């Protein structure tokens, strides 16, 4: 594939689209319509609609992938897999049939969704409590100075949230509030600021065609050359 | 402020052409060949996922950062002859991921070994259905290594614990502050916040990409100075920095 098709055209599209969206967000570009919106608003709205259409197509691609992958397992009778694959395909067909014939907002479809997926989803979410307990058990062990600090801080916060201990030792409330309100919040904000700057930097690299990770790995020549590494 | 950061980044991209700026070591990314090598020795696959990201929301940069690492890991896997499984949450990512992985296999001269329908798996667009499916892959196929880079939510703990239980070596990275502690206590290697955005530049060793990281660090220094000035000014009863930033 030529560099033009592989890099130049995709990067140009990314640049134009990103500039349009940014212009619309930061600047009211004339001409302005009667509603006070700039011409970029309409363009951005159209781009968003295109995104929705593309996503819908991709969903079809995903469904084909699911059918292909699981049909293969069923035909091969893959141990520990093929029965689940049959069940998955049956569920997909049932949901699709009811969705198509009664509509995705119908009572029947809502009932099916709430009675099956919603309940299962809540169950999986609840199981998180067990995973957190087992993770905590491994984390709160004294191995070195760092894990020791982690252990002490973890125990203070844990004890602060246990109602009986918090009543008998009110100082835990003060310590806990300091840990979560000052130490944790400042660290979280540091990560947030770093993350935001990182995202801006990645955006600039992507727009200028230097970050081509989403286009696949490129040679120095394909990337534009000029490097010393 | 944003314009200033842009100037820093673009300026450093130009100056970095002459010399590759020094990088702090990112142990997690350096460990990728070791992780894939372990999978080769154990004759087990490598599992990769980018979490609940989509290409249009506010977490899209995290997903793009994850895809850059996916391309790199796919190439290592192709070279080592290890199967890599990419679990997909958003169907719109599938064509991009398929193309990335196919290209990595072509670059390694093993295009015939890449099986898109088996290696790029669309699981579900629903959070916990996707989470259960990834846990199912972990239990059934027992990957020797698990790499998770992107935006993760409640499923982070489910993934990290399940893969830990089956003995996978794990690298996790996210810019979502609430999930970082979960990954930190369980995973073997961790990329915190901005480190995932630097992954592409770090792995490519491209001077201009590295320059943007240095520009980003200058931006961070400016933010740090503003924070200190803001604290001092507020303590002295002035709101000059707060007014300047329009807060």
Boltz contact constraints between the chains, C-beta under 6 A:
constraints:
  - contact:
      token1: [A, 51]
      token2: [B, 56]
      max_distance: 6.0
  - contact:
      token1: [A, 55]
      token2: [B, 92]
      max_distance: 6.0
  - contact:
      token1: [A, 58]
      token2: [B, 91]
      max_distance: 6.0
  - contact:
      token1: [A, 58]
      token2: [B, 92]
      max_distance: 6.0
  - contact:
      token1: [A, 59]
      token2: [B, 91]
      max_distance: 6.0
  - contact:
      token1: [A, 61]
      token2: [B, 94]
      max_distance: 6.0
  - contact:
      token1: [A, 62]
      token2: [B, 91]
      max_distance: 6.0
  - contact:
      token1: [A, 62]
      token2: [B, 122]
      max_distance: 6.0
  - contact:
      token1: [A, 65]
      token2: [B, 122]
      max_distance: 6.0
  - contact:
      token1: [A, 66]
      token2: [B, 122]
      max_distance: 6.0
  - contact:
      token1: [A, 68]
      token2: [B, 117]
      max_distance: 6.0
  - contact:
      token1: [A, 69]
      token2: [B, 117]
      max_distance: 6.0
  - contact:
      token1: [A, 80]
      token2: [B, 140]
      max_distance: 6.0
  - contact:
      token1: [A, 121]
      token2: [B, 128]
      max_distance: 6.0
  - contact:
      token1: [A, 124]
      token2: [B, 128]
      max_distance: 6.0
  - contact:
      token1: [A, 124]
      token2: [B, 132]
      max_distance: 6.0
  - contact:
      token1: [A, 128]
      token2: [B, 157]
      max_distance: 6.0
  - contact:
      token1: [A, 131]
      token2: [B, 157]
      max_distance: 6.0
  - contact:
      token1: [A, 131]
      token2: [B, 158]
      max_distance: 6.0
  - contact:
      token1: [A, 131]
      token2: [B, 161]
      max_distance: 6.0
  - contact:
      token1: [A, 132]
      token2: [B, 157]
      max_distance: 6.0
  - contact:
      token1: [A, 135]
      token2: [B, 161]
      max_distance: 6.0
  - contact:
      token1: [A, 135]
      token2: [B, 185]
      max_distance: 6.0
  - contact:
      token1: [A, 135]
      token2: [B, 186]
      max_distance: 6.0
  - contact:
      token1: [A, 139]
      token2: [B, 185]
      max_distance: 6.0
  - contact:
      token1: [A, 188]
      token2: [B, 177]
      max_distance: 6.0
  - contact:
      token1: [A, 191]
      token2: [B, 177]
      max_distance: 6.0
  - contact:
      token1: [A, 191]
      token2: [B, 193]
      max_distance: 6.0
  - contact:
      token1: [A, 193]
      token2: [B, 223]
      max_distance: 6.0
  - contact:
      token1: [A, 194]
      token2: [B, 193]
      max_distance: 6.0
  - contact:
      token1: [A, 194]
      token2: [B, 194]
      max_distance: 6.0
  - contact:
      token1: [A, 195]
      token2: [B, 175]
      max_distance: 6.0
  - contact:
      token1: [A, 195]
      token2: [B, 193]
      max_distance: 6.0
  - contact:
      token1: [A, 195]
      token2: [B, 194]
      max_distance: 6.0
  - contact:
      token1: [A, 197]
      token2: [B, 216]
      max_distance: 6.0
  - contact:
      token1: [A, 197]
      token2: [B, 219]
      max_distance: 6.0
  - contact:
      token1: [A, 197]
      token2: [B, 220]
      max_distance: 6.0
  - contact:
      token1: [A, 198]
      token2: [B, 194]
      max_distance: 6.0
  - contact:
      token1: [A, 198]
      token2: [B, 197]
      max_distance: 6.0
  - contact:
      token1: [A, 199]
      token2: [B, 61]
      max_distance: 6.0
  - contact:
      token1: [A, 200]
      token2: [B, 5]
      max_distance: 6.0
  - contact:
      token1: [A, 201]
      token2: [B, 9]
      max_distance: 6.0
  - contact:
      token1: [A, 201]
      token2: [B, 212]
      max_distance: 6.0
  - contact:
      token1: [A, 201]
      token2: [B, 216]
      max_distance: 6.0
  - contact:
      token1: [A, 202]
      token2: [B, 61]
      max_distance: 6.0
  - contact:
      token1: [A, 202]
      token2: [B, 197]
      max_distance: 6.0
  - contact:
      token1: [A, 204]
      token2: [B, 9]
      max_distance: 6.0
  - contact:
      token1: [A, 205]
      token2: [B, 209]
      max_distance: 6.0
  - contact:
      token1: [A, 205]
      token2: [B, 212]
      max_distance: 6.0
  - contact:
      token1: [A, 210]
      token2: [B, 208]
      max_distance: 6.0
  - contact:
      token1: [A, 210]
      token2: [B, 209]
      max_distance: 6.0
  - contact:
      token1: [A, 211]
      token2: [B, 200]
      max_distance: 6.0
  - contact:
      token1: [A, 213]
      token2: [B, 67]
      max_distance: 6.0
  - contact:
      token1: [A, 213]
      token2: [B, 68]
      max_distance: 6.0
  - contact:
      token1: [A, 213]
      token2: [B, 71]
      max_distance: 6.0
  - contact:
      token1: [A, 213]
      token2: [B, 200]
      max_distance: 6.0
  - contact:
      token1: [A, 214]
      token2: [B, 64]
      max_distance: 6.0
  - contact:
      token1: [A, 214]
      token2: [B, 67]
      max_distance: 6.0
  - contact:
      token1: [A, 216]
      token2: [B, 71]
      max_distance: 6.0
  - contact:
      token1: [A, 216]
      token2: [B, 100]
      max_distance: 6.0
  - contact:
      token1: [A, 216]
      token2: [B, 103]
      max_distance: 6.0
  - contact:
      token1: [A, 217]
      token2: [B, 71]
      max_distance: 6.0
  - contact:
      token1: [A, 226]
      token2: [B, 17]
      max_distance: 6.0
  - contact:
      token1: [A, 227]
      token2: [B, 206]
      max_distance: 6.0
  - contact:
      token1: [A, 227]
      token2: [B, 207]
      max_distance: 6.0
  - contact:
      token1: [A, 228]
      token2: [B, 20]
      max_distance: 6.0
  - contact:
      token1: [A, 228]
      token2: [B, 207]
      max_distance: 6.0
  - contact:
      token1: [A, 229]
      token2: [B, 20]
      max_distance: 6.0
  - contact:
      token1: [A, 229]
      token2: [B, 205]
      max_distance: 6.0
  - contact:
      token1: [A, 229]
      token2: [B, 207]
      max_distance: 6.0
